[in-house]
């Protein structure tokens, strides 16, 4: 990031005009505009910094580290999004099951033999209570 910033800044520095002059007290001044008569324009060249092999290797290791970290964060975000989607699906299913237990109607399940076994009022209340508890626990 810093390297990119420096590269973007270099053309601006190379094109900038800088003037140098000495005032009456003998102090040297620099400015982008010639303030005093006799100010001379000076040329500013960007400094080229050569990096040795160890520095380049360290920069490459650092870049690999940060790239691995970004990949880990992306994977963690994907896992989190998947968990949230599964939780939303589970909540929708629980709410749907709760809505399917009608108030004041007879509710049944089919036995293995094919016969209907009807729930009593206590069983219906317990099933509703259990579903409401699971909805409040999982979907809050």
GROMACS elastic network, one bead per residue, 0.5 to 0.9 nm:
[ bonds ]
;  ai    aj funct       b0    kb
    1     4     6  0.51706   500
    1     5     6  0.62939   500
    1     6     6  0.87245   500
    2     5     6  0.50109   500
    2     6     6  0.61492   500
    2     7     6  0.85456   500
    3     6     6  0.51074   500
    3     7     6  0.61293   500
    3     8     6  0.86191   500
    4     7     6  0.50800   500
    4     8     6  0.62058   500
    4     9     6  0.85952   500
    5     8     6  0.51459   500
    5     9     6  0.61746   500
    5    10     6  0.87531   500
    6    10     6  0.60983   500
    7    10     6  0.53481   500
    7    11     6  0.75781   500
    8    11     6  0.66436   500
    8    12     6  0.76905   500
    9    12     6  0.54544   500
    9    13     6  0.63818   500
    9    14     6  0.88101   500
   10    13     6  0.50755   500
   10    14     6  0.60776   500
   10    15     6  0.86203   500
   10    46     6  0.66687   500
   11    14     6  0.50600   500
   11    15     6  0.61951   500
   11    16     6  0.86110   500
   11    46     6  0.87523   500
   12    15     6  0.52638   500
   12    16     6  0.61445   500
   13    16     6  0.51553   500
   13    17     6  0.84228   500
   13    44     6  0.75838   500
   13    45     6  0.81715   500
   13    46     6  0.74832   500
   14    17     6  0.82324   500
   14    43     6  0.83430   500
   14    44     6  0.62974   500
   14    45     6  0.61570   500
   14    46     6  0.65978   500
   15    44     6  0.86036   500
   16    32     6  0.73968   500
   16    43     6  0.89165   500
   16    44     6  0.80901   500
   17    31     6  0.84112   500
   17    32     6  0.56337   500
   17    33     6  0.76372   500
   17    41     6  0.68949   500
   17    42     6  0.74334   500
   17    43     6  0.75506   500
   17    44     6  0.81862   500
   18    30     6  0.66556   500
   18    31     6  0.56348   500
   18    33     6  0.69899   500
   18    34     6  0.81540   500
   18    40     6  0.84511   500
   18    41     6  0.57440   500
   18    42     6  0.57708   500
   18    43     6  0.72471   500
   18    44     6  0.77091   500
   19    29     6  0.81316   500
   19    30     6  0.55423   500
   19    31     6  0.53613   500
   19    32     6  0.59380   500
   19    33     6  0.63652   500
   19    34     6  0.56783   500
   19    35     6  0.83916   500
   19    39     6  0.59219   500
   19    40     6  0.53816   500
   19    42     6  0.58146   500
   19    43     6  0.88654   500
   20    28     6  0.70235   500
   20    29     6  0.56568   500
   20    31     6  0.67730   500
   20    32     6  0.89474   500
   20    34     6  0.76988   500
   20    38     6  0.88544   500
   20    39     6  0.54101   500
   20    40     6  0.53796   500
   20    41     6  0.63354   500
   20    42     6  0.68078   500
   21    27     6  0.83310   500
   21    28     6  0.57809   500
   21    29     6  0.54334   500
   21    30     6  0.67205   500
   21    31     6  0.87845   500
   21    34     6  0.81425   500
   21    35     6  0.82868   500
   21    36     6  0.69133   500
   21    37     6  0.82799   500
   21    38     6  0.68540   500
   21    40     6  0.64757   500
   21    41     6  0.89770   500
   22    25     6  0.78250   500
   22    26     6  0.55898   500
   22    27     6  0.53914   500
   22    29     6  0.60856   500
   22    30     6  0.89731   500
   22    36     6  0.84122   500
   22    38     6  0.87064   500
   22    39     6  0.77982   500
   23    26     6  0.53544   500
   23    27     6  0.55195   500
   23    28     6  0.66236   500
   23    29     6  0.75029   500
   23    36     6  0.78748   500
   24    27     6  0.74441   500
   25    28     6  0.89942   500
   30    33     6  0.86270   500
   30    34     6  0.87076   500
   31    34     6  0.68104   500
   31    35     6  0.76609   500
   32    35     6  0.88186   500
   33    39     6  0.89983   500
   34    37     6  0.73897   500
   34    38     6  0.83024   500
   34    39     6  0.56337   500
   34    40     6  0.76805   500
   34    41     6  0.79820   500
   35    38     6  0.89886   500
   35    39     6  0.71542   500
   36    39     6  0.57690   500
   37    40     6  0.88865   500
   45    48     6  0.89687   500
   51    54     6  0.80476   500
   51    55     6  0.59064   500
   51    56     6  0.64389   500
   52    55     6  0.54005   500
   52    56     6  0.63975   500
   52    57     6  0.87442   500
   53    56     6  0.51093   500
   53    57     6  0.60692   500
   53    58     6  0.85302   500
   54    57     6  0.50745   500
   54    58     6  0.60944   500
   54    59     6  0.85712   500
   55    58     6  0.50599   500
   55    59     6  0.61494   500
   55    60     6  0.86057   500
   56    59     6  0.50384   500
   56    60     6  0.61442   500
   56    61     6  0.86362   500
   57    60     6  0.50320   500
   57    61     6  0.61683   500
   57    62     6  0.85336   500
   58    61     6  0.51002   500
   58    62     6  0.61169   500
   58    63     6  0.85619   500
   59    62     6  0.50404   500
   59    63     6  0.61055   500
   59    64     6  0.86101   500
   60    63     6  0.50141   500
   60    64     6  0.61315   500
   60    65     6  0.85244   500
   61    64     6  0.50664   500
   61    65     6  0.60653   500
   61    66     6  0.86452   500
   62    65     6  0.50188   500
   62    66     6  0.62329   500
   62    67     6  0.85294   500
   63    66     6  0.52373   500
   63    67     6  0.60769   500
   63    68     6  0.85722   500
   64    67     6  0.50332   500
   64    68     6  0.60717   500
   64    69     6  0.85067   500
   65    68     6  0.51604   500
   65    69     6  0.61609   500
   65    70     6  0.86739   500
   66    70     6  0.61153   500
   66    71     6  0.85601   500
   67    70     6  0.50753   500
   67    71     6  0.62148   500
   67    72     6  0.86528   500
   68    71     6  0.50265   500
   68    72     6  0.61832   500
   68    73     6  0.86488   500
   69    72     6  0.50492   500
   69    73     6  0.62149   500
   69    74     6  0.86121   500
   70    73     6  0.50896   500
   70    74     6  0.61429   500
   70    75     6  0.85917   500
   71    74     6  0.50604   500
   71    75     6  0.61338   500
   71    76     6  0.85659   500
   72    75     6  0.50885   500
   72    76     6  0.60998   500
   72    77     6  0.85667   500
   73    76     6  0.50126   500
   73    77     6  0.61110   500
   73    78     6  0.85889   500
   74    77     6  0.50778   500
   74    78     6  0.62148   500
   74    79     6  0.86941   500
   75    78     6  0.50432   500
   75    79     6  0.62027   500
   75    80     6  0.85632   500
   76    79     6  0.50939   500
   76    80     6  0.60899   500
   76    81     6  0.85690   500
   77    80     6  0.50409   500
   77    81     6  0.61063   500
   77    82     6  0.85555   500
   78    81     6  0.51053   500
   78    82     6  0.61521   500
   78    83     6  0.86391   500
   79    82     6  0.50568   500
   79    83     6  0.61850   500
   79    84     6  0.86481   500
   80    83     6  0.50844   500
   80    84     6  0.62117   500
   80    85     6  0.86459   500
   81    84     6  0.50842   500
   81    85     6  0.62001   500
   81    86     6  0.86778   500
   82    85     6  0.50881   500
   82    86     6  0.62263   500
   82    87     6  0.85976   500
   83    86     6  0.50992   500
   83    87     6  0.60978   500
   83    88     6  0.85720   500
   84    87     6  0.50382   500
   84    88     6  0.61124   500
   84    89     6  0.85796   500
   85    88     6  0.50931   500
   85    89     6  0.61904   500
   85    90     6  0.86041   500
   86    89     6  0.50493   500
   86    90     6  0.61004   500
   86    91     6  0.85748   500
   87    90     6  0.50065   500
   87    91     6  0.61110   500
   87    92     6  0.85884   500
   87   138     6  0.75570   500
   87   139     6  0.75738   500
   88    91     6  0.50902   500
   88    92     6  0.61974   500
   88    93     6  0.86743   500
   88   139     6  0.76500   500
   89    92     6  0.51162   500
   89    93     6  0.62589   500
   89    94     6  0.86899   500
   90    93     6  0.51075   500
   90    94     6  0.61832   500
   90    95     6  0.86287   500
   90   138     6  0.83102   500
   90   139     6  0.85062   500
   91    94     6  0.50801   500
   91    95     6  0.60981   500
   91    96     6  0.84112   500
   91   134     6  0.87901   500
   91   135     6  0.64568   500
   91   138     6  0.69487   500
   91   139     6  0.57456   500
   92    95     6  0.51962   500
   92    96     6  0.60115   500
   92    97     6  0.86078   500
   93    97     6  0.61348   500
   93    98     6  0.85601   500
   94    97     6  0.51303   500
   94    98     6  0.61579   500
   94    99     6  0.86241   500
   94   131     6  0.66566   500
   94   132     6  0.84165   500
   94   134     6  0.76164   500
   94   135     6  0.63582   500
   95    98     6  0.50013   500
   95    99     6  0.61448   500
   95   100     6  0.86357   500
   95   131     6  0.78841   500
   95   132     6  0.82594   500
   95   135     6  0.69299   500
   96    99     6  0.50880   500
   96   100     6  0.62681   500
   97   100     6  0.50537   500
   97   101     6  0.68347   500
   97   131     6  0.77830   500
   98   101     6  0.56319   500
   98   102     6  0.83941   500
   98   127     6  0.84369   500
   98   128     6  0.63730   500
   98   131     6  0.60836   500
   98   132     6  0.73135   500
   98   135     6  0.89693   500
   99   102     6  0.67509   500
  101   105     6  0.81481   500
  101   106     6  0.88664   500
  101   107     6  0.69191   500
  101   124     6  0.75976   500
  101   127     6  0.84208   500
  101   128     6  0.72903   500
  102   105     6  0.56140   500
  102   106     6  0.78246   500
  102   107     6  0.75740   500
  103   106     6  0.85267   500
  103   124     6  0.89854   500
  106   118     6  0.67893   500
  106   119     6  0.71000   500
  106   120     6  0.81952   500
  106   121     6  0.88586   500
  106   124     6  0.89870   500
  107   117     6  0.85831   500
  107   118     6  0.57513   500
  107   119     6  0.56763   500
  107   120     6  0.82490   500
  107   124     6  0.75923   500
  108   116     6  0.61247   500
  108   117     6  0.53492   500
  108   119     6  0.55976   500
  109   115     6  0.85055   500
  109   116     6  0.57825   500
  109   117     6  0.55027   500
  109   118     6  0.65924   500
  109   119     6  0.79310   500
  110   113     6  0.78887   500
  110   114     6  0.57560   500
  110   115     6  0.56525   500
  110   117     6  0.60632   500
  110   118     6  0.86889   500
  111   114     6  0.52300   500
  111   115     6  0.53467   500
  111   116     6  0.60671   500
  111   117     6  0.65601   500
  112   115     6  0.74421   500
  113   116     6  0.88551   500
  119   122     6  0.79621   500
  119   123     6  0.56767   500
  119   124     6  0.61903   500
  120   123     6  0.51901   500
  120   124     6  0.62504   500
  120   125     6  0.86532   500
  121   124     6  0.51158   500
  121   125     6  0.61092   500
  121   126     6  0.85044   500
  122   125     6  0.50871   500
  122   126     6  0.60223   500
  122   127     6  0.85222   500
  123   126     6  0.50436   500
  123   127     6  0.60778   500
  123   128     6  0.85825   500
  124   127     6  0.50593   500
  124   128     6  0.61168   500
  124   129     6  0.84768   500
  125   128     6  0.51164   500
  125   129     6  0.60017   500
  125   130     6  0.84549   500
  126   129     6  0.50352   500
  126   130     6  0.59823   500
  126   131     6  0.85391   500
  127   130     6  0.50808   500
  127   131     6  0.61384   500
  127   132     6  0.85364   500
  128   131     6  0.51544   500
  128   132     6  0.60262   500
  128   133     6  0.84948   500
  129   132     6  0.50826   500
  129   133     6  0.60575   500
  129   134     6  0.85891   500
  130   133     6  0.51395   500
  130   134     6  0.62394   500
  130   135     6  0.86456   500
  131   134     6  0.50784   500
  131   135     6  0.60972   500
  131   136     6  0.85970   500
  132   135     6  0.50362   500
  132   136     6  0.61239   500
  132   137     6  0.84444   500
  133   136     6  0.51771   500
  133   137     6  0.59824   500
  133   138     6  0.84927   500
  134   138     6  0.58372   500
  134   139     6  0.78562   500
  135   138     6  0.53488   500
  135   139     6  0.52589   500
  135   140     6  0.74293   500
  136   139     6  0.55367   500
  136   140     6  0.54845   500
  137   140     6  0.62942   500
